[in-house]
Amino acid sequence: MALKITEECINCDVCEPVCPNQAIYMGEQIYEINPNLCTECVGHFEIPQCVDICPIDCIPKDDSYNETRTDLYLKLVEIKKNT
């Protein structure tokens, strides 16, 4: 599954620079995650870096995107192929 940032986000700016796929960006009010680029850090790290660094724990899995670890890895391969 992709991750999402909830409204509890305090815009502390720590999540965006740790995303290896540049999936995190500043939205209109809070940071947001592009689900097409989010691989939960599969292929980079054991745990999602944004989740690990978030001081208020506002980055849960997004139930709208039901993806296995294999799906996430294949997404990473496509991302790398297109960059």
mmCIF file of the N, C-alpha and C atoms, coordinates in Angstrom:
data_MODEL
# 
_entry.id   MODEL 
# 
loop_
_atom_site.group_PDB 
_atom_site.id 
_atom_site.type_symbol 
_atom_site.label_atom_id 
_atom_site.label_alt_id 
_atom_site.label_comp_id 
_atom_site.label_asym_id 
_atom_site.label_entity_id 
_atom_site.label_seq_id 
_atom_site.pdbx_PDB_ins_code 
_atom_site.Cartn_x 
_atom_site.Cartn_y 
_atom_site.Cartn_z 
_atom_site.occupancy 
_atom_site.B_iso_or_equiv 
_atom_site.pdbx_formal_charge 
_atom_site.auth_seq_id 
_atom_site.auth_comp_id 
_atom_site.auth_asym_id 
_atom_site.auth_atom_id 
_atom_site.pdbx_PDB_model_num 
ATOM 1   N N  . MET A 1 1  ? 0.831  -1.189 0.000   1.00 0.00 ? 1  MET A N  1 
ATOM 2   C CA . MET A 1 1  ? 0.000  0.000  0.000   1.00 0.00 ? 1  MET A CA 1 
ATOM 3   C C  . MET A 1 1  ? 0.866  1.238  0.000   1.00 0.00 ? 1  MET A C  1 
ATOM 4   N N  . ALA A 1 2  ? 0.397  2.237  -0.628  1.00 0.00 ? 2  ALA A N  1 
ATOM 5   C CA . ALA A 1 2  ? 1.050  3.530  -0.527  1.00 0.00 ? 2  ALA A CA 1 
ATOM 6   C C  . ALA A 1 2  ? 0.748  4.092  0.861   1.00 0.00 ? 2  ALA A C  1 
ATOM 7   N N  . LEU A 1 3  ? 1.462  5.101  1.229   1.00 0.00 ? 3  LEU A N  1 
ATOM 8   C CA . LEU A 1 3  ? 1.231  5.774  2.501   1.00 0.00 ? 3  LEU A CA 1 
ATOM 9   C C  . LEU A 1 3  ? 0.504  7.077  2.240   1.00 0.00 ? 3  LEU A C  1 
ATOM 10  N N  . LYS A 1 4  ? -0.046 7.659  3.302   1.00 0.00 ? 4  LYS A N  1 
ATOM 11  C CA . LYS A 1 4  ? -0.692 8.961  3.172   1.00 0.00 ? 4  LYS A CA 1 
ATOM 12  C C  . LYS A 1 4  ? -0.359 9.785  4.412   1.00 0.00 ? 4  LYS A C  1 
ATOM 13  N N  . ILE A 1 5  ? -0.447 11.084 4.272   1.00 0.00 ? 5  ILE A N  1 
ATOM 14  C CA . ILE A 1 5  ? -0.209 11.983 5.395   1.00 0.00 ? 5  ILE A CA 1 
ATOM 15  C C  . ILE A 1 5  ? -1.553 12.542 5.817   1.00 0.00 ? 5  ILE A C  1 
ATOM 16  N N  . THR A 1 6  ? -1.854 12.420 7.102   1.00 0.00 ? 6  THR A N  1 
ATOM 17  C CA . THR A 1 6  ? -3.154 12.857 7.611   1.00 0.00 ? 6  THR A CA 1 
ATOM 18  C C  . THR A 1 6  ? -3.142 14.344 7.974   1.00 0.00 ? 6  THR A C  1 
ATOM 19  N N  . GLU A 1 7  ? -4.306 14.847 8.297   1.00 0.00 ? 7  GLU A N  1 
ATOM 20  C CA . GLU A 1 7  ? -4.475 16.260 8.636   1.00 0.00 ? 7  GLU A CA 1 
ATOM 21  C C  . GLU A 1 7  ? -3.750 16.661 9.917   1.00 0.00 ? 7  GLU A C  1 
ATOM 22  N N  . GLU A 1 8  ? -3.269 15.696 10.673  1.00 0.00 ? 8  GLU A N  1 
ATOM 23  C CA . GLU A 1 8  ? -2.525 16.002 11.890  1.00 0.00 ? 8  GLU A CA 1 
ATOM 24  C C  . GLU A 1 8  ? -1.124 16.536 11.580  1.00 0.00 ? 8  GLU A C  1 
ATOM 25  N N  . CYS A 1 9  ? -0.723 16.489 10.315  1.00 0.00 ? 9  CYS A N  1 
ATOM 26  C CA . CYS A 1 9  ? 0.598  16.961 9.891   1.00 0.00 ? 9  CYS A CA 1 
ATOM 27  C C  . CYS A 1 9  ? 0.825  18.388 10.387  1.00 0.00 ? 9  CYS A C  1 
ATOM 28  N N  . ILE A 1 10 ? 2.024  18.625 10.942  1.00 0.00 ? 10 ILE A N  1 
ATOM 29  C CA . ILE A 1 10 ? 2.372  19.957 11.445  1.00 0.00 ? 10 ILE A CA 1 
ATOM 30  C C  . ILE A 1 10 ? 3.367  20.678 10.526  1.00 0.00 ? 10 ILE A C  1 
ATOM 31  N N  . ASN A 1 11 ? 3.570  20.128 9.330   1.00 0.00 ? 11 ASN A N  1 
ATOM 32  C CA . ASN A 1 11 ? 4.485  20.736 8.347   1.00 0.00 ? 11 ASN A CA 1 
ATOM 33  C C  . ASN A 1 11 ? 5.874  20.977 8.928   1.00 0.00 ? 11 ASN A C  1 
ATOM 34  N N  . CYS A 1 12 ? 6.404  19.968 9.594   1.00 0.00 ? 12 CYS A N  1 
ATOM 35  C CA . CYS A 1 12 ? 7.715  20.112 10.224  1.00 0.00 ? 12 CYS A CA 1 
ATOM 36  C C  . CYS A 1 12 ? 8.860  19.963 9.219   1.00 0.00 ? 12 CYS A C  1 
ATOM 37  N N  . ASP A 1 13 ? 8.554  19.553 8.006   1.00 0.00 ? 13 ASP A N  1 
ATOM 38  C CA . ASP A 1 13 ? 9.532  19.478 6.915   1.00 0.00 ? 13 ASP A CA 1 
ATOM 39  C C  . ASP A 1 13 ? 10.556 18.347 7.048   1.00 0.00 ? 13 ASP A C  1 
ATOM 40  N N  . VAL A 1 14 ? 10.329 17.359 7.885   1.00 0.00 ? 14 VAL A N  1 
ATOM 41  C CA . VAL A 1 14 ? 11.339 16.295 8.022   1.00 0.00 ? 14 VAL A CA 1 
ATOM 42  C C  . VAL A 1 14 ? 11.088 15.107 7.098   1.00 0.00 ? 14 VAL A C  1 
ATOM 43  N N  . CYS A 1 15 ? 9.874  14.900 6.648   1.00 0.00 ? 15 CYS A N  1 
ATOM 44  C CA . CYS A 1 15 ? 9.557  13.723 5.836   1.00 0.00 ? 15 CYS A CA 1 
ATOM 45  C C  . CYS A 1 15 ? 9.981  13.873 4.374   1.00 0.00 ? 15 CYS A C  1 
ATOM 46  N N  . GLU A 1 16 ? 9.776  15.031 3.821   1.00 0.00 ? 16 GLU A N  1 
ATOM 47  C CA . GLU A 1 16 ? 10.023 15.243 2.383   1.00 0.00 ? 16 GLU A CA 1 
ATOM 48  C C  . GLU A 1 16 ? 11.456 14.910 1.961   1.00 0.00 ? 16 GLU A C  1 
ATOM 49  N N  . PRO A 1 17 ? 12.477 15.372 2.672   1.00 0.00 ? 17 PRO A N  1 
ATOM 50  C CA . PRO A 1 17 ? 13.838 15.084 2.209   1.00 0.00 ? 17 PRO A CA 1 
ATOM 51  C C  . PRO A 1 17 ? 14.295 13.637 2.378   1.00 0.00 ? 17 PRO A C  1 
ATOM 52  N N  . VAL A 1 18 ? 13.612 12.836 3.204   1.00 0.00 ? 18 VAL A N  1 
ATOM 53  C CA . VAL A 1 18 ? 14.056 11.449 3.405   1.00 0.00 ? 18 VAL A CA 1 
ATOM 54  C C  . VAL A 1 18 ? 13.406 10.469 2.442   1.00 0.00 ? 18 VAL A C  1 
ATOM 55  N N  . CYS A 1 19 ? 12.477 10.926 1.620   1.00 0.00 ? 19 CYS A N  1 
ATOM 56  C CA . CYS A 1 19 ? 11.789 10.033 0.679   1.00 0.00 ? 19 CYS A CA 1 
ATOM 57  C C  . CYS A 1 19 ? 12.700 9.717  -0.508  1.00 0.00 ? 19 CYS A C  1 
ATOM 58  N N  . PRO A 1 20 ? 13.073 8.455  -0.687  1.00 0.00 ? 20 PRO A N  1 
ATOM 59  C CA . PRO A 1 20 ? 13.992 8.113  -1.774  1.00 0.00 ? 20 PRO A CA 1 
ATOM 60  C C  . PRO A 1 20 ? 13.369 8.227  -3.168  1.00 0.00 ? 20 PRO A C  1 
ATOM 61  N N  . ASN A 1 21 ? 12.044 8.249  -3.250  1.00 0.00 ? 21 ASN A N  1 
ATOM 62  C CA . ASN A 1 21 ? 11.363 8.322  -4.544  1.00 0.00 ? 21 ASN A CA 1 
ATOM 63  C C  . ASN A 1 21 ? 10.791 9.702  -4.836  1.00 0.00 ? 21 ASN A C  1 
ATOM 64  N N  . GLN A 1 22 ? 11.043 10.655 -3.958  1.00 0.00 ? 22 GLN A N  1 
ATOM 65  C CA . GLN A 1 22 ? 10.507 12.011 -4.092  1.00 0.00 ? 22 GLN A CA 1 
ATOM 66  C C  . GLN A 1 22 ? 8.988  12.001 -4.237  1.00 0.00 ? 22 GLN A C  1 
ATOM 67  N N  . ALA A 1 23 ? 8.341  11.137 -3.464  1.00 0.00 ? 23 ALA A N  1 
ATOM 68  C CA . ALA A 1 23 ? 6.889  11.014 -3.504  1.00 0.00 ? 23 ALA A CA 1 
ATOM 69  C C  . ALA A 1 23 ? 6.193  12.039 -2.614  1.00 0.00 ? 23 ALA A C  1 
ATOM 70  N N  . ILE A 1 24 ? 6.928  12.653 -1.704  1.00 0.00 ? 24 ILE A N  1 
ATOM 71  C CA . ILE A 1 24 ? 6.334  13.601 -0.757  1.00 0.00 ? 24 ILE A CA 1 
ATOM 72  C C  . ILE A 1 24 ? 6.534  15.020 -1.275  1.00 0.00 ? 24 ILE A C  1 
ATOM 73  N N  . TYR A 1 25 ? 5.457  15.785 -1.216  1.00 0.00 ? 25 TYR A N  1 
ATOM 74  C CA . TYR A 1 25 ? 5.503  17.166 -1.686  1.00 0.00 ? 25 TYR A CA 1 
ATOM 75  C C  . TYR A 1 25 ? 4.567  18.021 -0.841  1.00 0.00 ? 25 TYR A C  1 
ATOM 76  N N  . MET A 1 26 ? 4.772  19.326 -0.863  1.00 0.00 ? 26 MET A N  1 
ATOM 77  C CA . MET A 1 26 ? 3.915  20.234 -0.118  1.00 0.00 ? 26 MET A CA 1 
ATOM 78  C C  . MET A 1 26 ? 2.619  20.441 -0.879  1.00 0.00 ? 26 MET A C  1 
ATOM 79  N N  . GLY A 1 27 ? 1.505  20.093 -0.250  1.00 0.00 ? 27 GLY A N  1 
ATOM 80  C CA . GLY A 1 27 ? 0.192  20.316 -0.838  1.00 0.00 ? 27 GLY A CA 1 
ATOM 81  C C  . GLY A 1 27 ? -0.301 21.710 -0.490  1.00 0.00 ? 27 GLY A C  1 
ATOM 82  N N  . GLU A 1 28 ? -1.589 21.911 -0.629  1.00 0.00 ? 28 GLU A N  1 
ATOM 83  C CA . GLU A 1 28 ? -2.148 23.229 -0.330  1.00 0.00 ? 28 GLU A CA 1 
ATOM 84  C C  . GLU A 1 28 ? -2.037 23.584 1.147   1.00 0.00 ? 28 GLU A C  1 
ATOM 85  N N  . GLN A 1 29 ? -2.243 22.603 2.022   1.00 0.00 ? 29 GLN A N  1 
ATOM 86  C CA . GLN A 1 29 ? -2.234 22.859 3.468   1.00 0.00 ? 29 GLN A CA 1 
ATOM 87  C C  . GLN A 1 29 ? -1.126 22.102 4.195   1.00 0.00 ? 29 GLN A C  1 
ATOM 88  N N  . ILE A 1 30 ? -0.935 20.847 3.789   1.00 0.00 ? 30 ILE A N  1 
ATOM 89  C CA . ILE A 1 30 ? 0.016  19.964 4.453   1.00 0.00 ? 30 ILE A CA 1 
ATOM 90  C C  . ILE A 1 30 ? 0.814  19.199 3.407   1.00 0.00 ? 30 ILE A C  1 
ATOM 91  N N  . TYR A 1 31 ? 1.821  18.481 3.869   1.00 0.00 ? 31 TYR A N  1 
ATOM 92  C CA . TYR A 1 31 ? 2.548  17.617 2.943   1.00 0.00 ? 31 TYR A CA 1 
ATOM 93  C C  . TYR A 1 31 ? 1.631  16.501 2.471   1.00 0.00 ? 31 TYR A C  1 
ATOM 94  N N  . GLU A 1 32 ? 1.867  16.038 1.258   1.00 0.00 ? 32 GLU A N  1 
ATOM 95  C CA . GLU A 1 32 ? 1.083  14.959 0.674   1.00 0.00 ? 32 GLU A CA 1 
ATOM 96  C C  . GLU A 1 32 ? 2.030  13.942 0.066   1.00 0.00 ? 32 GLU A C  1 
ATOM 97  N N  . ILE A 1 33 ? 1.501  12.751 -0.211  1.00 0.00 ? 33 ILE A N  1 
ATOM 98  C CA . ILE A 1 33 ? 2.282  11.685 -0.813  1.00 0.00 ? 33 ILE A CA 1 
ATOM 99  C C  . ILE A 1 33 ? 1.642  11.289 -2.137  1.00 0.00 ? 33 ILE A C  1 
ATOM 100 N N  . ASN A 1 34 ? 2.443  11.280 -3.198  1.00 0.00 ? 34 ASN A N  1 
ATOM 101 C CA . ASN A 1 34 ? 1.976  10.814 -4.501  1.00 0.00 ? 34 ASN A CA 1 
ATOM 102 C C  . ASN A 1 34 ? 1.969  9.286  -4.455  1.00 0.00 ? 34 ASN A C  1 
ATOM 103 N N  . PRO A 1 35 ? 0.798  8.652  -4.479  1.00 0.00 ? 35 PRO A N  1 
ATOM 104 C CA . PRO A 1 35 ? 0.735  7.194  -4.367  1.00 0.00 ? 35 PRO A CA 1 
ATOM 105 C C  . PRO A 1 35 ? 1.382  6.468  -5.539  1.00 0.00 ? 35 PRO A C  1 
ATOM 106 N N  . ASN A 1 36 ? 1.521  7.156  -6.667  1.00 0.00 ? 36 ASN A N  1 
ATOM 107 C CA . ASN A 1 36 ? 2.173  6.534  -7.822  1.00 0.00 ? 36 ASN A CA 1 
ATOM 108 C C  . ASN A 1 36 ? 3.683  6.437  -7.655  1.00 0.00 ? 36 ASN A C  1 
ATOM 109 N N  . LEU A 1 37 ? 4.236  7.199  -6.719  1.00 0.00 ? 37 LEU A N  1 
ATOM 110 C CA . LEU A 1 37 ? 5.673  7.164  -6.462  1.00 0.00 ? 37 LEU A CA 1 
ATOM 111 C C  . LEU A 1 37 ? 6.031  6.518  -5.131  1.00 0.00 ? 37 LEU A C  1 
ATOM 112 N N  . CYS A 1 38 ? 5.052  6.328  -4.266  1.00 0.00 ? 38 CYS A N  1 
ATOM 113 C CA . CYS A 1 38 ? 5.320  5.756  -2.947  1.00 0.00 ? 38 CYS A CA 1 
ATOM 114 C C  . CYS A 1 38 ? 5.456  4.241  -3.025  1.00 0.00 ? 38 CYS A C  1 
ATOM 115 N N  . THR A 1 39 ? 6.604  3.747  -2.580  1.00 0.00 ? 39 THR A N  1 
ATOM 116 C CA . THR A 1 39 ? 6.841  2.302  -2.526  1.00 0.00 ? 39 THR A CA 1 
ATOM 117 C C  . THR A 1 39 ? 7.066  1.841  -1.090  1.00 0.00 ? 39 THR A C  1 
ATOM 118 N N  . GLU A 1 40 ? 6.704  2.683  -0.113  1.00 0.00 ? 40 GLU A N  1 
ATOM 119 C CA . GLU A 1 40 ? 6.966  2.407  1.297   1.00 0.00 ? 40 GLU A CA 1 
ATOM 120 C C  . GLU A 1 40 ? 8.446  2.095  1.524   1.00 0.00 ? 40 GLU A C  1 
ATOM 121 N N  . CYS A 1 41 ? 9.287  2.673  0.699   1.00 0.00 ? 41 CYS A N  1 
ATOM 122 C CA . CYS A 1 41 ? 10.746 2.510  0.743   1.00 0.00 ? 41 CYS A CA 1 
ATOM 123 C C  . CYS A 1 41 ? 11.216 1.095  0.403   1.00 0.00 ? 41 CYS A C  1 
ATOM 124 N N  . VAL A 1 42 ? 10.317 0.257  -0.127  1.00 0.00 ? 42 VAL A N  1 
ATOM 125 C CA . VAL A 1 42 ? 10.719 -1.079 -0.577  1.00 0.00 ? 42 VAL A CA 1 
ATOM 126 C C  . VAL A 1 42 ? 11.809 -0.904 -1.630  1.00 0.00 ? 42 VAL A C  1 
ATOM 127 N N  . GLY A 1 43 ? 12.876 -1.666 -1.500  1.00 0.00 ? 43 GLY A N  1 
ATOM 128 C CA . GLY A 1 43 ? 14.003 -1.564 -2.409  1.00 0.00 ? 43 GLY A CA 1 
ATOM 129 C C  . GLY A 1 43 ? 15.050 -0.566 -1.957  1.00 0.00 ? 43 GLY A C  1 
ATOM 130 N N  . HIS A 1 44 ? 14.742 0.203  -0.920  1.00 0.00 ? 44 HIS A N  1 
ATOM 131 C CA . HIS A 1 44 ? 15.670 1.192  -0.370  1.00 0.00 ? 44 HIS A CA 1 
ATOM 132 C C  . HIS A 1 44 ? 15.976 0.914  1.099   1.00 0.00 ? 44 HIS A C  1 
ATOM 133 N N  . PHE A 1 45 ? 14.921 0.776  1.907   1.00 0.00 ? 45 PHE A N  1 
ATOM 134 C CA . PHE A 1 45 ? 15.050 0.625  3.352   1.00 0.00 ? 45 PHE A CA 1 
ATOM 135 C C  . PHE A 1 45 ? 14.073 -0.429 3.859   1.00 0.00 ? 45 PHE A C  1 
ATOM 136 N N  . GLU A 1 46 ? 14.323 -0.935 5.044   1.00 0.00 ? 46 GLU A N  1 
ATOM 137 C CA . GLU A 1 46 ? 13.437 -1.934 5.650   1.00 0.00 ? 46 GLU A CA 1 
ATOM 138 C C  . GLU A 1 46 ? 12.110 -1.340 6.096   1.00 0.00 ? 46 GLU A C  1 
ATOM 139 N N  . ILE A 1 47 ? 12.138 -0.092 6.539   1.00 0.00 ? 47 ILE A N  1 
ATOM 140 C CA . ILE A 1 47 ? 10.909 0.572  6.981   1.00 0.00 ? 47 ILE A CA 1 
ATOM 141 C C  . ILE A 1 47 ? 10.787 1.911  6.252   1.00 0.00 ? 47 ILE A C  1 
ATOM 142 N N  . PRO A 1 48 ? 9.558  2.381  6.043   1.00 0.00 ? 48 PRO A N  1 
ATOM 143 C CA . PRO A 1 48 ? 9.377  3.670  5.392   1.00 0.00 ? 48 PRO A CA 1 
ATOM 144 C C  . PRO A 1 48 ? 10.053 4.782  6.200   1.00 0.00 ? 48 PRO A C  1 
ATOM 145 N N  . GLN A 1 49 ? 10.910 5.523  5.543   1.00 0.00 ? 49 GLN A N  1 
ATOM 146 C CA . GLN A 1 49 ? 11.678 6.551  6.224   1.00 0.00 ? 49 GLN A CA 1 
ATOM 147 C C  . GLN A 1 49 ? 10.810 7.687  6.747   1.00 0.00 ? 49 GLN A C  1 
ATOM 148 N N  . CYS A 1 50 ? 9.766  8.055  6.022   1.00 0.00 ? 50 CYS A N  1 
ATOM 149 C CA . CYS A 1 50 ? 8.888  9.127  6.487   1.00 0.00 ? 50 CYS A CA 1 
ATOM 150 C C  . CYS A 1 50 ? 8.168  8.731  7.774   1.00 0.00 ? 50 CYS A C  1 
ATOM 151 N N  . VAL A 1 51 ? 7.743  7.481  7.846   1.00 0.00 ? 51 VAL A N  1 
ATOM 152 C CA . VAL A 1 51 ? 7.061  6.978  9.047   1.00 0.00 ? 51 VAL A CA 1 
ATOM 153 C C  . VAL A 1 51 ? 8.039  6.975  10.218  1.00 0.00 ? 51 VAL A C  1 
ATOM 154 N N  . ASP A 1 52 ? 9.252  6.543  9.948   1.00 0.00 ? 52 ASP A N  1 
ATOM 155 C CA . ASP A 1 52 ? 10.271 6.447  10.988  1.00 0.00 ? 52 ASP A CA 1 
ATOM 156 C C  . ASP A 1 52 ? 10.634 7.806  11.567  1.00 0.00 ? 52 ASP A C  1 
ATOM 157 N N  . ILE A 1 53 ? 10.643 8.843  10.740  1.00 0.00 ? 53 ILE A N  1 
ATOM 158 C CA . ILE A 1 53 ? 11.110 10.154 11.181  1.00 0.00 ? 53 ILE A CA 1 
ATOM 159 C C  . ILE A 1 53 ? 9.983  11.083 11.654  1.00 0.00 ? 53 ILE A C  1 
ATOM 160 N N  . CYS A 1 54 ? 8.750  10.788 11.312  1.00 0.00 ? 54 CYS A N  1 
ATOM 161 C CA . CYS A 1 54 ? 7.619  11.668 11.650  1.00 0.00 ? 54 CYS A CA 1 
ATOM 162 C C  . CYS A 1 54 ? 7.464  11.797 13.169  1.00 0.00 ? 54 CYS A C  1 
ATOM 163 N N  . PRO A 1 55 ? 7.530  13.016 13.695  1.00 0.00 ? 55 PRO A N  1 
ATOM 164 C CA . PRO A 1 55 ? 7.445  13.196 15.148  1.00 0.00 ? 55 PRO A CA 1 
ATOM 165 C C  . PRO A 1 55 ? 6.039  13.045 15.726  1.00 0.00 ? 55 PRO A C  1 
ATOM 166 N N  . ILE A 1 56 ? 5.023  13.059 14.872  1.00 0.00 ? 56 ILE A N  1 
ATOM 167 C CA . ILE A 1 56 ? 3.666  12.965 15.406  1.00 0.00 ? 56 ILE A CA 1 
ATOM 168 C C  . ILE A 1 56 ? 2.888  11.751 14.898  1.00 0.00 ? 56 ILE A C  1 
ATOM 169 N N  . ASP A 1 57 ? 3.546  10.871 14.186  1.00 0.00 ? 57 ASP A N  1 
ATOM 170 C CA . ASP A 1 57 ? 2.929  9.622  13.736  1.00 0.00 ? 57 ASP A CA 1 
ATOM 171 C C  . ASP A 1 57 ? 1.652  9.862  12.921  1.00 0.00 ? 57 ASP A C  1 
ATOM 172 N N  . CYS A 1 58 ? 1.792  10.662 11.861  1.00 0.00 ? 58 CYS A N  1 
ATOM 173 C CA . CYS A 1 58 ? 0.612  10.989 11.042  1.00 0.00 ? 58 CYS A CA 1 
ATOM 174 C C  . CYS A 1 58 ? 0.718  10.422 9.625   1.00 0.00 ? 58 CYS A C  1 
ATOM 175 N N  . ILE A 1 59 ? 1.478  9.311  9.457   1.00 0.00 ? 59 ILE A N  1 
ATOM 176 C CA . ILE A 1 59 ? 1.646  8.743  8.115   1.00 0.00 ? 59 ILE A CA 1 
ATOM 177 C C  . ILE A 1 59 ? 1.268  7.255  8.138   1.00 0.00 ? 59 ILE A C  1 
ATOM 178 N N  . PRO A 1 60 ? -0.032 6.969  8.029   1.00 0.00 ? 60 PRO A N  1 
ATOM 179 C CA . PRO A 1 60 ? -0.479 5.578  7.984   1.00 0.00 ? 60 PRO A CA 1 
ATOM 180 C C  . PRO A 1 60 ? -0.499 5.038  6.549   1.00 0.00 ? 60 PRO A C  1 
ATOM 181 N N  . LYS A 1 61 ? -0.790 3.771  6.425   1.00 0.00 ? 61 LYS A N  1 
ATOM 182 C CA . LYS A 1 61 ? -0.982 3.170  5.101   1.00 0.00 ? 61 LYS A CA 1 
ATOM 183 C C  . LYS A 1 61 ? -2.293 3.691  4.531   1.00 0.00 ? 61 LYS A C  1 
ATOM 184 N N  . ASP A 1 62 ? -2.319 3.864  3.236   1.00 0.00 ? 62 ASP A N  1 
ATOM 185 C CA . ASP A 1 62 ? -3.510 4.342  2.546   1.00 0.00 ? 62 ASP A CA 1 
ATOM 186 C C  . ASP A 1 62 ? -4.277 3.125  2.029   1.00 0.00 ? 62 ASP A C  1 
ATOM 187 N N  . ASP A 1 63 ? -5.393 2.832  2.656   1.00 0.00 ? 63 ASP A N  1 
ATOM 188 C CA . ASP A 1 63 ? -6.189 1.653  2.300   1.00 0.00 ? 63 ASP A CA 1 
ATOM 189 C C  . ASP A 1 63 ? -6.742 1.705  0.877   1.00 0.00 ? 63 ASP A C  1 
ATOM 190 N N  . SER A 1 64 ? -6.664 2.849  0.237   1.00 0.00 ? 64 SER A N  1 
ATOM 191 C CA . SER A 1 64 ? -7.134 2.970  -1.143  1.00 0.00 ? 64 SER A CA 1 
ATOM 192 C C  . SER A 1 64 ? -6.213 2.261  -2.130  1.00 0.00 ? 64 SER A C  1 
ATOM 193 N N  . TYR A 1 65 ? -4.999 1.951  -1.674  1.00 0.00 ? 65 TYR A N  1 
ATOM 194 C CA . TYR A 1 65 ? -3.994 1.325  -2.545  1.00 0.00 ? 65 TYR A CA 1 
ATOM 195 C C  . TYR A 1 65 ? -3.554 0.007  -1.933  1.00 0.00 ? 65 TYR A C  1 
ATOM 196 N N  . ASN A 1 66 ? -4.147 -1.072 -2.380  1.00 0.00 ? 66 ASN A N  1 
ATOM 197 C CA . ASN A 1 66 ? -3.847 -2.395 -1.860  1.00 0.00 ? 66 ASN A CA 1 
ATOM 198 C C  . ASN A 1 66 ? -2.715 -3.018 -2.680  1.00 0.00 ? 66 ASN A C  1 
ATOM 199 N N  . GLU A 1 67 ? -1.484 -2.905 -2.179  1.00 0.00 ? 67 GLU A N  1 
ATOM 200 C CA . GLU A 1 67 ? -0.317 -3.384 -2.905  1.00 0.00 ? 67 GLU A CA 1 
ATOM 201 C C  . GLU A 1 67 ? 0.522  -4.289 -2.003  1.00 0.00 ? 67 GLU A C  1 
ATOM 202 N N  . THR A 1 68 ? 1.014  -5.364 -2.565  1.00 0.00 ? 68 THR A N  1 
ATOM 203 C CA . THR A 1 68 ? 1.913  -6.255 -1.832  1.00 0.00 ? 68 THR A CA 1 
ATOM 204 C C  . THR A 1 68 ? 3.334  -5.698 -1.913  1.00 0.00 ? 68 THR A C  1 
ATOM 205 N N  . ARG A 1 69 ? 4.248  -6.283 -1.152  1.00 0.00 ? 69 ARG A N  1 
ATOM 206 C CA . ARG A 1 69 ? 5.661  -5.877 -1.237  1.00 0.00 ? 69 ARG A CA 1 
ATOM 207 C C  . ARG A 1 69 ? 6.187  -6.093 -2.657  1.00 0.00 ? 69 ARG A C  1 
ATOM 208 N N  . THR A 1 70 ? 5.741  -7.168 -3.295  1.00 0.00 ? 70 THR A N  1 
ATOM 209 C CA . THR A 1 70 ? 6.153  -7.427 -4.678  1.00 0.00 ? 70 THR A CA 1 
ATOM 210 C C  . THR A 1 70 ? 5.637  -6.328 -5.597  1.00 0.00 ? 70 THR A C  1 
ATOM 211 N N  . ASP A 1 71 ? 4.377  -5.941 -5.418  1.00 0.00 ? 71 ASP A N  1 
ATOM 212 C CA . ASP A 1 71 ? 3.804  -4.841 -6.205  1.00 0.00 ? 71 ASP A CA 1 
ATOM 213 C C  . ASP A 1 71 ? 4.621  -3.559 -6.008  1.00 0.00 ? 71 ASP A C  1 
ATOM 214 N N  . LEU A 1 72 ? 4.985  -3.283 -4.758  1.00 0.00 ? 72 LEU A N  1 
ATOM 215 C CA . LEU A 1 72 ? 5.741  -2.077 -4.456  1.00 0.00 ? 72 LEU A CA 1 
ATOM 216 C C  . LEU A 1 72 ? 7.124  -2.125 -5.093  1.00 0.00 ? 72 LEU A C  1 
ATOM 217 N N  . TYR A 1 73 ? 7.747  -3.297 -5.077  1.00 0.00 ? 73 TYR A N  1 
ATOM 218 C CA . TYR A 1 73 ? 9.061  -3.430 -5.701  1.00 0.00 ? 73 TYR A CA 1 
ATOM 219 C C  . TYR A 1 73 ? 8.962  -3.233 -7.219  1.00 0.00 ? 73 TYR A C  1 
ATOM 220 N N  . LEU A 1 74 ? 7.938  -3.819 -7.824  1.00 0.00 ? 74 LEU A N  1 
ATOM 221 C CA . LEU A 1 74 ? 7.749  -3.648 -9.268  1.00 0.00 ? 74 LEU A CA 1 
ATOM 222 C C  . LEU A 1 74 ? 7.477  -2.188 -9.623  1.00 0.00 ? 74 LEU A C  1 
ATOM 223 N N  . LYS A 1 75 ? 6.771  -1.493 -8.746  1.00 0.00 ? 75 LYS A N  1 
ATOM 224 C CA . LYS A 1 75 ? 6.541  -0.057 -8.941  1.00 0.00 ? 75 LYS A CA 1 
ATOM 225 C C  . LYS A 1 75 ? 7.880  0.682  -8.916  1.00 0.00 ? 75 LYS A C  1 
ATOM 226 N N  . LEU A 1 76 ? 8.754  0.308  -7.976  1.00 0.00 ? 76 LEU A N  1 
ATOM 227 C CA . LEU A 1 76 ? 10.079 0.916  -7.893  1.00 0.00 ? 76 LEU A CA 1 
ATOM 228 C C  . LEU A 1 76 ? 10.870 0.694  -9.172  1.00 0.00 ? 76 LEU A C  1 
ATOM 229 N N  . VAL A 1 77 ? 10.813 -0.530 -9.705  1.00 0.00 ? 77 VAL A N  1 
ATOM 230 C CA . VAL A 1 77 ? 11.520 -0.822 -10.959 1.00 0.00 ? 77 VAL A CA 1 
ATOM 231 C C  . VAL A 1 77 ? 11.025 0.092  -12.070 1.00 0.00 ? 77 VAL A C  1 
ATOM 232 N N  . GLU A 1 78 ? 9.704  0.300  -12.154 1.00 0.00 ? 78 GLU A N  1 
ATOM 233 C CA . GLU A 1 78 ? 9.145  1.192  -13.177 1.00 0.00 ? 78 GLU A CA 1 
ATOM 234 C C  . GLU A 1 78 ? 9.579  2.631  -12.956 1.00 0.00 ? 78 GLU A C  1 
ATOM 235 N N  . ILE A 1 79 ? 9.601  3.061  -11.708 1.00 0.00 ? 79 ILE A N  1 
ATOM 236 C CA . ILE A 1 79 ? 10.017 4.437  -11.389 1.00 0.00 ? 79 ILE A CA 1 
ATOM 237 C C  . ILE A 1 79 ? 11.456 4.646  -11.860 1.00 0.00 ? 79 ILE A C  1 
ATOM 238 N N  . LYS A 1 80 ? 12.318 3.693  -11.532 1.00 0.00 ? 80 LYS A N  1 
ATOM 239 C CA . LYS A 1 80 ? 13.732 3.808  -11.920 1.00 0.00 ? 80 LYS A CA 1 
ATOM 240 C C  . LYS A 1 80 ? 13.894 3.761  -13.434 1.00 0.00 ? 80 LYS A C  1 
ATOM 241 N N  . LYS A 1 81 ? 13.078 2.964  -14.089 1.00 0.00 ? 81 LYS A N  1 
ATOM 242 C CA . LYS A 1 81 ? 13.161 2.856  -15.546 1.00 0.00 ? 81 LYS A CA 1 
ATOM 243 C C  . LYS A 1 81 ? 12.784 4.170  -16.214 1.00 0.00 ? 81 LYS A C  1 
ATOM 244 N N  . ASN A 1 82 ? 11.842 4.897  -15.612 1.00 0.00 ? 82 ASN A N  1 
ATOM 245 C CA . ASN A 1 82 ? 11.340 6.141  -16.198 1.00 0.00 ? 82 ASN A CA 1 
ATOM 246 C C  . ASN A 1 82 ? 12.107 7.383  -15.771 1.00 0.00 ? 82 ASN A C  1 
ATOM 247 N N  . THR A 1 83 ? 13.168 7.209  -15.011 1.00 0.00 ? 83 THR A N  1 
ATOM 248 C CA . THR A 1 83 ? 13.938 8.396  -14.590 1.00 0.00 ? 83 THR A CA 1 
ATOM 249 C C  . THR A 1 83 ? 15.292 8.445  -15.258 1.00 0.00 ? 83 THR A C  1 
# 
